[in-house]
Amino acid sequence: MNESFVNGMKVLAAGLAALGVVGAGIGCGNVAAKAVEGVSRQPEASSDITRTMILGIVFSEATAIYALIIAILLIFVA
């Protein structure tokens, strides 16, 4: 096959793999919005809400990190 075609497909595959970051960003935004809403309703529970929010964001960002690692591997290793 033509080498430029293979390189183009690598970049396309990496771009599609990196789309996983979009979902994680939307998820983190939703988590933060609901946490702010919860703190505004019950300020006395802010420490519990914040702790739960941070855990939710960490798990959501883990998928984004995996998507970026796959994209980088597709570009430089494949």
N, C-alpha and C positions, 0 to 999 in steps of 0.2 A: 504494500500500500504506500501511498504517497505520505511522506513524513509530515508535511504541513497539514494534511487531513487528520492524521493521528493526533498531532498537537492541538488542532482545533477541537477535536472530540474530547481531549483531556480537559481543556478549558471549559467546554460546555458541561461536561460531567461534574467538574468542580463547582461551577456556578449553580447547578441544580442541587448539589449536595449542600451548598452554603445557604440555600433557601430555608433550611431548618432553623437558621438563626432568626428568621422573621417570626416564626411561631413562638419561639422562646421570648422574643421581645414583646410580643402581644400578651403572652401569658404573664410576664413580669409586670407589665402595665396594669393588667387586670387585678393581679394580687395586690399591688400597691394601692390601687384605687379602693378596693374593698377594705384594706387595712385602714386607710384614712377615714373611710366611712364608719368603720367599726369604732375607731378611737373617738370620732366626733360624737357617736351615740353613747359610748361608755368610756369616758376618760379614765376612770379608775382601773380599767382592764388594759391599759395601754401597754404595759410591759408584757403581758401574755400575748396580746395581739401582735406586738412587734416581733417577739420570738417566733411565733408561728409564721409570720410574714417572711422573716429571713429564711426559715427552713423551706418555705414554698419557693422563694426566689432561687435558692441554691439548687434545688432539684430541677427547676425550670432551666436554669443556666447550664446545668450539666449536659442537657441535650444540645444546647448551642455549642458547647465546647466540643462534643463528639462530632457534630456536623462540620465544624471548622477543621478538626483534625483529619476527617475523611477528605475534605476538599484539598487540604494541603498535601496529603498523601497522594491523591489523584494527580495533582500537578507535578510533584517532584519525584515520585517513585514509580508510578505506573508508566 
